[in-house]
Amino acid sequence: MAPVPMPSALTFELIAKCSVTKARAATLLLPHGPVPLPIFMPVATQASLKGLTPEQLEETGCRLCLNNTYHLGLKPGQATLDAIGGAHKFQSWPHNILTADTDVSFQMVSLLKLAKITEEGVRFFSPHDGTPMLLTPEHSISLQNSIGSDIIMQLDDVIVTTSPDLARMTEAMERSVRWLDRCIVAHKYPERQNLFCIIQGGLDLDLRRQCTKEMVARNTPGIAIGGLSGGEAKEAYCRVVDTCTGLLPEKKPRYVMGVGYPEDLVVSIALGADMFDCVWPTRTARFGNAVTSTGTLNLRHASFSQDFSPVEDGCGCICCRPKEEGGLGITRAYIYHVAAKETAGAHLLTMHNVHYLLNLMKGARKAIMEDRYPTFLKEFFGKLYDDRREFPEWAVTALRGVGVDLLVD
């Protein structure tokens, strides 16, 4: 028997739907302000987007970022978070925060010899000092209550998506439902924090359907599709997302966890998803890579040493904007100069990459509201690839399934 549905601390306003695909535009009103959907959420694991001040993150247009539950539980620790009144005050961030146990999930999936999952919870090793830890659904929720994040995620049982073990996959899916029930009971502040459930079931569509039915019955304020982006084929990923969104309530936000490549984002939006997160745009910035509408540029390459154009022409980020327009006027040559040995290069590219993905979502939202999302998709892939024959087959197939043929004008 599912617990009594909890109060909701969010308002979901569906503004527009694509007449061809399953894409939606909406506004998510959270305790720390409105968030336009679809949205990409940067990952600020330890209450900081690496190298950026809160003001610089705000400058990118970010209004909802991620913190890691268990990292903050270890340092600064729950007592400190309680003393200061939560992570918003601790990191001087006036906008919304989502928290999740992403590093615990990584150990569950990638380091199975180091993590033991039982009905009680997950026993694993601290990412700080290697000491043994136990994370239960109750403790996860308690930490997130202290953090004060606007969206909190249930603790779920995650396995590698490519696992052939149907019995273990079924066990993980069913345990995730039971753990959600424990999370709901443990949640102290449903009137100001939104608990999202997480749909599991690997790549087995029947398990995904079963889990979706169970999770929807719990009536949480929002719903996530988890356990993906773990090395599975993109075709299989798309089938799972398409299957789950087809069974979800229309007037609740849909969050696909761990997704951040531009192609993945625009296709997933067409499949009916609203929210995404990934460390990729910030991590790749630290390797000197700029995300642009024509692909990823490795600005550490010597070919950019005398390229005095902006990282991307027409980009509105503070890095690319000329000084006369209030920007920094940074050139590719300067990034090449500092990227290898100076942290400034990584900081500048982080601002650019986050802005790029947020702006991509802004463009997708505008296209949905103007009911021209199929055209938006064709323009996006046309810029990214020189020849239609280079379009990824998985994207072509997935989009055909929702009425868009990328290979036809």
N, C-alpha and C positions, 0 to 999 in steps of 0.2 A: 504494500500500500504506500503510495507516494505521500510525502508530508503535505500539509496545507500550503497552498501557494503563498509566497512571501510578497510583501509590498515591493513596489518598484520605485527606484530613485532616478528613473530616466523617462523621457518622453521621446517617442519615435514618430516623426512626422514624415510619411511617404509623400514626396513631392511630385515625382514623375516616374513613369515606366516606359522603357523602350518598346515600341510597337512590334519589333521583330525579335530581339533577343530577350533574355531574362534580366537585363540590366535595370537597376533602380537608382534613383537619386532621392536622398532623404536628408533630414536634419535630425541629429541625435542630441537632445538637450540633456546634459549631465550636470551634476552639482557645481562643477567649475566652468560652466559655459557651454555654448553650442559647438557641435562638431559636424561639419558637412560630410555626408557620405555620397559616394565611396571615399575611403580614406586609407592612406598608408601611415602606419605608426612607427616612428623611429624607436630603436631600442636603447634606452639609457639604463643599462644593467644595474650599476651600483649608484643610482640616483644621479647619474651624470652621463651625458652623451660625450664620449671620450674626446677631450680637447676643447670642448665648447662650454662657454658660460651659459647660464639660463637665459640671459638676454640674447645671446647669439642664436640659441635654439629657437627662441621666440621669433627672432628676425626671419627664420626660414618659413614662418607661417604655421609651425607645428602647434596644435591645440590639444593633442592627445599623444602621450608617449608612454613607453613601457618601462617599468622597474622590475627587478627580479626579487621575488618574495624572500627566498631563502638567503640570498646575499645580504639583503638589508636586515634580515633576522640575525645574521651572524655579526655584521658590522654595518651600522653602528650598534645594532642590537635592539631588542624589543623594549628594554627599559628606557633607552635614550629616545626612541621614537615616541613612547608614551609621554615622556617628560616634555618634549618639545611640541607635541600635538600632531605628529604625523609627518609623512614625507614631503608634503607640499611646503610646509614651513622649513623643514630641514634642508631642502635643496632650493629654496626660494623660487618655486615654480607655481605661478598663479593659475595654471591651466590644468587640464585633466590628466590623470594617471591611470594606467591599467597595470595590474601586477599578475605575474604568473610564475610558476616554479620551473622555468625553462631549463636551468642547469641540472635539476634533479631529473627531469625528463631525459636530458642528454645522457646522464649516467644510466638511466633505466634502459635506454635504447642502445647506446654505443658501448657501454662498459658493463655489460651484464654480469661479468665475473665480479665486479666491484659493487653491485647493487643487488639487494635481495628484496623481492616484493612478496609480502604476505597480506592477509586480510587486515592486519593491524595498520600497515602502512609500508613505507619504503625505507629500508636500511641502506645507507650509502655513506660515502666519504666526503667530508667537508672539502669544498673547493679551495678553502683558505689554508688549512693546515693538515688535511688528511685524516682528521679524527673521525671515528665512527659516529654517525648521526641517525636519528629516526625521525622521519616526517610522516605524521598521520594527517588525515583530512581535517581533524579538529585543530591540530597545531598550525597547519597551513592557513586556515581561516583566521585563527587567533592572530597570527603574524600580520595578515592582510588587514584585519580590523585595526591593528596598531598603526600600520602604514597609512591607513586612511584613504587608500586609492578609490577612485570613482567606479572602476570596474575591477572586480576580483574574480579569479578563475578557480574552479574546483580543482582539487587534486585528482588526477586520473591515472589509470594504469596504462602505460604506453609501451608498445613493442615495435620493433622494426617493421616497416610496412611490407617489406619483401619476405617476411617470415612465411614458410610453408606450413607452419604448425597451426592448423585450424583449431585444435583444442585449446592451445594457449591463447590464440586470438579471441576465441569465444569467452574464455575465462577473463581476459583483460577487459573486454567490452562489458560483460556483466558486472565485474567488480567496479568499473568506473561508474555504473549506475548506482550501485550500493554506496560508493564513496560520495557521490553527489548527495544522496539522502543524508549522510552524516554531515556533509558540509552545510546543508540547509539548516539542520538542527543547531549546528555550532555557530552560525552567523549571528552576531550580536546587533548589527546595525543595518538591517535591510532597508531602512527608510533613508539612508544616505550613501549606501554602497551597493552596487549592482553585482550580484553573483551570476556569472555565466556558466552554463553547463558545457561540457565538451563531448562531442560525438566521437566514438571510437568504432573499431571494427575492421581495421586494416583495409585491404583492397577487396574484401568480400562484400559485395553489394547487398546481399541478404542480411549480413550482420549489421551493416550500416543502416539499413532500413529498420531493423529491429531496434537498434540503439536510438535512432532518431525518434521513433515512436515513444520509447521510454522517456527520453530526455524532454521531448515536447510536453509530455504529460505532467512533468514537474513544474512547468510554467515559469521558468526563470526569466528574468528581464531580457536576457539576450542569449544567443546560442552560438557556440563555436564548433568548427569542424577541425578536429585534431588528428595527430598521428600521421600527417603527410609531410612532404618535403624531406623524406628520409631516404632518397635514392631510388624511389619507384619511377617507372616509366611515366612520362608526361601524359600519355594516353590514359593510363590507369588513374592518375591523379584527377584528370578532367572528368572521368566517369564517376568517381566518388563525389566530387564537388557537385556535379550536375544532378546526381541521384539525391543527395542530401538536401540541396536547396529546393528541389521539387516537392519535398515533404515538409518544409518548414513554414511556420506561420508568416503571413505577408507583412504583418506590422510589428516585427521584431528584428533587431540588427543581427546580421549573419557574419561571423568572423572566421576567416580561414587562417589558421595559425602558421607562422613560419614562412610566409611567402613574400618575396620581395623583388624578383627579377621583373623588369618592366613588361615583358611578353606574358609572364604568368599573371600579372595584375590585370591587364586589359582583357585577357581571355576569361579569367575568373569572374570579372565583373559581368561579362556577357553571360556567364553561367549562373548568375544570380547572387554573387557574394558582395559584401559591402565593406568589410574591414580586413586589413592585412598588416603584418609586421615582419621584419627580418633585420638581421645584423649586416646583411651583405652590403648595402650602400655605404655604411660607415666603415665597415672592415676593409672594403676594397679601396676606399679613399686612403687608408693608411699604407696601402701598397702603391700609391701614386696613380690610381685609376679614376678617371672621370666618367660619370654616366651621362650620356648625351642621347639626343633623339636619333643619331646615326650610329649608335653603338658605344661601347666602352673604349676609352682612349687611355693607353698607358703613357702618361706624361713624363715618365722617367726615361722614355726612349729618346735617344740623341736627335732624332728627326725633329723634335719640338724645341731644340735649343735656341733657335732664332725665329720661332713662330710667335709673333707679337699680337696675335689675335686673342680675343677672350677664350676662356675654356669652351664656351659655346656661344656663337653669335645669336643675339636676341634673347639670351637668358636673362631673367630679371633678378637673379640672386645677387646678394651684396658683393660676391666675389667677381662676377662678370660685368655688373653694371658699371658704366664709366663714371668717373668722379663727378662730372658735371650733373649726373643724375642721382647723386647720393651714394654711389657704390665705391668700390675700391679700385676698379679698373685693372684687375689682375690679368696678366697674360699667361699663355701656355709656356712661354719661355721662362717666366719667373717660377712657375710651378716646377718645371724641369730643374731649375737651378736649386730650389730648396727641398724638393721632395725626398731626395736620397738621404740627406743628413740633418735637415731642420724639421722640427715638428710643425712649423707654420704651414708647410705644404699640405700635410694631412688635415690640419684644421680647416684650411680654405676649401679643400676638396670635400670635406665632410659637409660643410655648409652648402656647397654647390650640389652635391649628390642628394642630400635630403630635400633641398628646394626642388630639384628636378622631379623627384618622385611625388612630392606633394603637388607640384604644378601639373604633373601628368594626371593625377586624380582630379584636380580642379578642371582640367580640360575634358576628362571623361564625364564628369558631372554635368558640365555645361552642354556637352553633346547629347546626353540623355535627356536633359530638360528641353532641348530643342528638337528632340526625336530624330537625331542624325547619328546615333551611335554606330551603326554599320559603316557609315562613311568615315567616322573617326577611326575605326579599326583598320580600314583599308589604307587610310593616310598614315597611320602609325607604322604598319608593317611596310608600307612603301618607302618610308624614310629610312627604316632600319635595315632594309635589304635592297641591294642594287637591282636584283632580278627576282621576279615572282617565283622562279624555279628554286630559289634559295629559301623561300618561306618554310618554316618548320612544319613538317607533315602533321604533327600532333595538333598544332594550332589550327591548321586548315580543317582537319577532321572535326575538332571540337566545335569550331564556329559554324561549320556546316550543320551540325546537330541543332543549332539554335537559329538557323535561317540565314546565315551570312556566308557567302562564298568569296573568299579572298582572291580567288583567281579569275573572277568575273567582274568586269567594270559595272 
